[in-house]
Amino acid sequence: MNNFTSFSPDDQSAHRQFDQLEASVLFCPHCKEAVPVRKKLLLALPDGDKYDYLCVYCGNSVGTKLERQEIPIQIIL
């Protein structure tokens, strides 16, 4: 008897589950340890938003992330 539910690889909800990951702790070279981070919007680009991850203790940048938009933006001239 199998009590586990199996998921097919084509299940869209399984793919969307890990679509956007958020960092909560990253290594800071200045503090020389893994530290909590704050996410700050750096740039709003046509293909998505670029975020900067900042150390909560010293404020140094410890990483970036580009969140691409699902719907492309059309620019009308």
OpenMM code with the backbone's topology and positions (N, CA, C; nanometers):
from openmm import Vec3, app, unit

residues = "MET ASN ASN PHE THR SER PHE SER PRO ASP ASP GLN SER ALA HIS ARG GLN PHE ASP GLN LEU GLU ALA SER VAL LEU PHE CYS PRO HIS CYS LYS GLU ALA VAL PRO VAL ARG LYS LYS LEU LEU LEU ALA LEU PRO ASP GLY ASP LYS TYR ASP TYR LEU CYS VAL TYR CYS GLY ASN SER VAL GLY THR LYS LEU GLU ARG GLN GLU ILE PRO ILE GLN ILE ILE LEU".split()
positions = [
    Vec3(0.0838, -0.1179, 0.0000),
    Vec3(0.0000, 0.0000, 0.0000),
    Vec3(0.0886, 0.1247, 0.0000),
    Vec3(0.0628, 0.2143, -0.0923),
    Vec3(0.1420, 0.3355, -0.1077),
    Vec3(0.0633, 0.4536, -0.0523),
    Vec3(0.1178, 0.5210, 0.0489),
    Vec3(0.0518, 0.6361, 0.1099),
    Vec3(0.1016, 0.7682, 0.0540),
    Vec3(0.1904, 0.7639, -0.0443),
    Vec3(0.2475, 0.8854, -0.1004),
    Vec3(0.1761, 0.9237, -0.2292),
    Vec3(0.1610, 1.0525, -0.2498),
    Vec3(0.1012, 1.1030, -0.3723),
    Vec3(0.2126, 1.1299, -0.4722),
    Vec3(0.1973, 1.0798, -0.5916),
    Vec3(0.2992, 1.1034, -0.6936),
    Vec3(0.2572, 1.2205, -0.7819),
    Vec3(0.3568, 1.2945, -0.8279),
    Vec3(0.3334, 1.4080, -0.9160),
    Vec3(0.3987, 1.3798, -1.0497),
    Vec3(0.3294, 1.4142, -1.1540),
    Vec3(0.3878, 1.3969, -1.2863),
    Vec3(0.4839, 1.5119, -1.3143),
    Vec3(0.5891, 1.4893, -1.3933),
    Vec3(0.6838, 1.5967, -1.4234),
    Vec3(0.6217, 1.7110, -1.5026),
    Vec3(0.5059, 1.6871, -1.5640),
    Vec3(0.4410, 1.7917, -1.6422),
    Vec3(0.3480, 1.8784, -1.5581),
    Vec3(0.3401, 1.8528, -1.4300),
    Vec3(0.2511, 1.9287, -1.3429),
    Vec3(0.3007, 2.0735, -1.3328),
    Vec3(0.2215, 2.1690, -1.3801),
    Vec3(0.2625, 2.3100, -1.3835),
    Vec3(0.2785, 2.3691, -1.2440),
    Vec3(0.1986, 2.3241, -1.1473),
    Vec3(0.2102, 2.3797, -1.0127),
    Vec3(0.3447, 2.3438, -0.9503),
    Vec3(0.3991, 2.2287, -0.9836),
    Vec3(0.5305, 2.1903, -0.9316),
    Vec3(0.6392, 2.2800, -0.9897),
    Vec3(0.6267, 2.3199, -1.1150),
    Vec3(0.7257, 2.4081, -1.1771),
    Vec3(0.7148, 2.5504, -1.1223),
    Vec3(0.5945, 2.5962, -1.0954),
    Vec3(0.5757, 2.7323, -1.0448),
    Vec3(0.6142, 2.7448, -0.8986),
    Vec3(0.6199, 2.6331, -0.8268),
    Vec3(0.6503, 2.6369, -0.6849),
    Vec3(0.7870, 2.6995, -0.6588),
    Vec3(0.8836, 2.6713, -0.7439),
    Vec3(1.0186, 2.7235, -0.7259),
    Vec3(1.0543, 2.8254, -0.8330),
    Vec3(0.9556, 2.8924, -0.8884),
    Vec3(0.9789, 2.9908, -0.9939),
    Vec3(1.0596, 3.1089, -0.9411),
    Vec3(1.0214, 3.1625, -0.8277),
    Vec3(1.0900, 3.2770, -0.7691),
    Vec3(1.1375, 3.2417, -0.6288),
    Vec3(1.2676, 3.2317, -0.6099),
    Vec3(1.3245, 3.2062, -0.4784),
    Vec3(1.3731, 3.3373, -0.4188),
    Vec3(1.3598, 3.3508, -0.2887),
    Vec3(1.4040, 3.4704, -0.2182),
    Vec3(1.5176, 3.4338, -0.1237),
    Vec3(1.6259, 3.5097, -0.1275),
    Vec3(1.7381, 3.4868, -0.0366),
    Vec3(1.7065, 3.5515, 0.0977),
    Vec3(1.7304, 3.4797, 0.2050),
    Vec3(1.7115, 3.5367, 0.3381),
    Vec3(1.8451, 3.5530, 0.4097),
    Vec3(1.9438, 3.4690, 0.3751),
    Vec3(2.0771, 3.4754, 0.4347),
    Vec3(2.1794, 3.4545, 0.3235),
    Vec3(2.2785, 3.5452, 0.3160),
    Vec3(2.3874, 3.5339, 0.2184),
    Vec3(2.5201, 3.5626, 0.2886),
    Vec3(2.6305, 3.5203, 0.2269),
    Vec3(2.7625, 3.5456, 0.2840),
    Vec3(2.8048, 3.6893, 0.2569),
    Vec3(2.8480, 3.7591, 0.3609),
    Vec3(2.8981, 3.8965, 0.3486),
    Vec3(3.0504, 3.8935, 0.3599),
    Vec3(3.1229, 3.9374, 0.2549),
    Vec3(3.2692, 3.9371, 0.2612),
    Vec3(3.3248, 4.0341, 0.3657),
    Vec3(3.2528, 4.1408, 0.3961),
    Vec3(3.2998, 4.2373, 0.4955),
    Vec3(3.2851, 4.1818, 0.6370),
    Vec3(3.1689, 4.1224, 0.6669),
    Vec3(3.1444, 4.0648, 0.7999),
    Vec3(3.2068, 3.9258, 0.8142),
    Vec3(3.2425, 3.8638, 0.7014),
    Vec3(3.3042, 3.7309, 0.6963),
    Vec3(3.2172, 3.6222, 0.7582),
    Vec3(3.0862, 3.6314, 0.7344),
    Vec3(2.9928, 3.5281, 0.7796),
    Vec3(2.8614, 3.5413, 0.7035),
    Vec3(2.7787, 3.4387, 0.7141),
    Vec3(2.6457, 3.4434, 0.6541),
    Vec3(2.5581, 3.5348, 0.7389),
    Vec3(2.4926, 3.6293, 0.6742),
    Vec3(2.4140, 3.7301, 0.7465),
    Vec3(2.2754, 3.7427, 0.6838),
    Vec3(2.1771, 3.7893, 0.7607),
    Vec3(2.0463, 3.8197, 0.7015),
    Vec3(2.0608, 3.9349, 0.6022),
    Vec3(1.9761, 3.9353, 0.5008),
    Vec3(1.9844, 4.0388, 0.3977),
    Vec3(1.8510, 4.1100, 0.3808),
    Vec3(1.8612, 4.2316, 0.3278),
    Vec3(1.7452, 4.3127, 0.2913),
    Vec3(1.7423, 4.3239, 0.1402),
    Vec3(1.6256, 4.3116, 0.0822),
    Vec3(1.6098, 4.3211, -0.0632),
    Vec3(1.5680, 4.4643, -0.0982),
    Vec3(1.6436, 4.5279, -0.1887),
    Vec3(1.6173, 4.6670, -0.2271),
    Vec3(1.6072, 4.6757, -0.3790),
    Vec3(1.5034, 4.7433, -0.4285),
    Vec3(1.4881, 4.7634, -0.5726),
    Vec3(1.5988, 4.8550, -0.6219),
    Vec3(1.6763, 4.8057, -0.7182),
    Vec3(1.7891, 4.8812, -0.7712),
    Vec3(1.7521, 4.9510, -0.9010),
    Vec3(1.6921, 4.8770, -0.9955),
    Vec3(1.6545, 4.9312, -1.1257),
    Vec3(1.5220, 4.8713, -1.1707),
    Vec3(1.4421, 4.9524, -1.2385),
    Vec3(1.3215, 4.9031, -1.3049),
    Vec3(1.3531, 4.8997, -1.4541),
    Vec3(1.3761, 4.7806, -1.5066),
    Vec3(1.4158, 4.7625, -1.6461),
    Vec3(1.2974, 4.7170, -1.7301),
    Vec3(1.3029, 4.7332, -1.8622),
    Vec3(1.1923, 4.6889, -1.9478),
    Vec3(1.1656, 4.5386, -1.9400),
    Vec3(1.2703, 4.4590, -1.9183),
    Vec3(1.2494, 4.3138, -1.9137),
    Vec3(1.2303, 4.2601, -1.7724),
    Vec3(1.2348, 4.3457, -1.6712),
    Vec3(1.2135, 4.3024, -1.5333),
    Vec3(1.2776, 4.3988, -1.4353),
    Vec3(1.2677, 4.3659, -1.3080),
    Vec3(1.3223, 4.4508, -1.2022),
    Vec3(1.4506, 4.3898, -1.1476),
    Vec3(1.5515, 4.4751, -1.1235),
    Vec3(1.6782, 4.4292, -1.0673),
    Vec3(1.6826, 4.4697, -0.9205),
    Vec3(1.7080, 4.3715, -0.8347),
    Vec3(1.7128, 4.3941, -0.6908),
    Vec3(1.8544, 4.3743, -0.6397),
    Vec3(1.8875, 4.4457, -0.5331),
    Vec3(2.0165, 4.4352, -0.4669),
    Vec3(1.9916, 4.3783, -0.3276),
    Vec3(2.0723, 4.2808, -0.2874),
    Vec3(2.0642, 4.2252, -0.1526),
    Vec3(2.1709, 4.2912, -0.0670),
    Vec3(2.1289, 4.3524, 0.0452),
    Vec3(2.2193, 4.4258, 0.1330),
    Vec3(2.2316, 4.3563, 0.2679),
    Vec3(2.3533, 4.3540, 0.3217),
    Vec3(2.3789, 4.3006, 0.4552),
    Vec3(2.3079, 4.3897, 0.5572),
    Vec3(2.2366, 4.3296, 0.6530),
    Vec3(2.1639, 4.4104, 0.7514),
    Vec3(2.2577, 4.4733, 0.8543),
    Vec3(2.3810, 4.4215, 0.8671),
    Vec3(2.4734, 4.4740, 0.9674),
    Vec3(2.5606, 4.5866, 0.9137),
    Vec3(2.6236, 4.5670, 0.7974),
    Vec3(2.7164, 4.6685, 0.7460),
    Vec3(2.6612, 4.7453, 0.6258),
    Vec3(2.5545, 4.6957, 0.5617),
    Vec3(2.4934, 4.7656, 0.4492),
    Vec3(2.5592, 4.7400, 0.3150),
    Vec3(2.6621, 4.6554, 0.3094),
    Vec3(2.7288, 4.6249, 0.1822),
    Vec3(2.6410, 4.5375, 0.0947),
    Vec3(2.6580, 4.5526, -0.0364),
    Vec3(2.5867, 4.4692, -0.1317),
    Vec3(2.6487, 4.3294, -0.1312),
    Vec3(2.5632, 4.2269, -0.1169),
    Vec3(2.6125, 4.0890, -0.1138),
    Vec3(2.5565, 4.0058, -0.2285),
    Vec3(2.4736, 4.0660, -0.3145),
    Vec3(2.4200, 3.9930, -0.4284),
    Vec3(2.3130, 4.0724, -0.5006),
    Vec3(2.2785, 4.0275, -0.6209),
    Vec3(2.1729, 4.0901, -0.6998),
    Vec3(2.0809, 3.9824, -0.7554),
    Vec3(1.9630, 4.0263, -0.7974),
    Vec3(1.8653, 3.9351, -0.8567),
    Vec3(1.7868, 4.0110, -0.9625),
    Vec3(1.7635, 3.9467, -1.0766),
    Vec3(1.6819, 4.0043, -1.1826),
    Vec3(1.5534, 3.9237, -1.1918),
    Vec3(1.4416, 3.9861, -1.1585),
    Vec3(1.3111, 3.9208, -1.1684),
    Vec3(1.2502, 3.9592, -1.3017),
    Vec3(1.2450, 3.8640, -1.3910),
    Vec3(1.1902, 3.8886, -1.5247),
    Vec3(1.0383, 3.8905, -1.5192),
    Vec3(0.9791, 3.9791, -1.5987),
    Vec3(0.8339, 3.9883, -1.6059),
    Vec3(0.7824, 3.8824, -1.7011),
    Vec3(0.6676, 3.8233, -1.6655),
    Vec3(0.6087, 3.7194, -1.7494),
    Vec3(0.5522, 3.7767, -1.8784),
    Vec3(0.4926, 3.8940, -1.8704),
    Vec3(0.4327, 3.9579, -1.9874),
    Vec3(0.5300, 4.0647, -2.0370),
    Vec3(0.5800, 4.0533, -2.1600),
    Vec3(0.6735, 4.1545, -2.2102),
    Vec3(0.6053, 4.2911, -2.2257),
    Vec3(0.6791, 4.3944, -2.1940),
    Vec3(0.6283, 4.5310, -2.2058),
    Vec3(0.6481, 4.5781, -2.3492),
    Vec3(0.5444, 4.6379, -2.4065),
    Vec3(0.5546, 4.6925, -2.5412),
    Vec3(0.5713, 4.8435, -2.5310),
    Vec3(0.6746, 4.8935, -2.5945),
    Vec3(0.7012, 5.0370, -2.5953),
    Vec3(0.6492, 5.0938, -2.7263),
    Vec3(0.5617, 5.1925, -2.7150),
    Vec3(0.5026, 5.2557, -2.8332),
    Vec3(0.5687, 5.3912, -2.8527),
    Vec3(0.6222, 5.4132, -2.9709),
    Vec3(0.6873, 5.5413, -3.0022),
    Vec3(0.6013, 5.6235, -3.0946),
] * unit.nanometer
topology = app.Topology()
chain = topology.addChain("A")
for resn in residues:
    res = topology.addResidue(resn, chain)
    for name in ("N", "CA", "C"):
        topology.addAtom(name, app.Element.getBySymbol(name[0]), res)
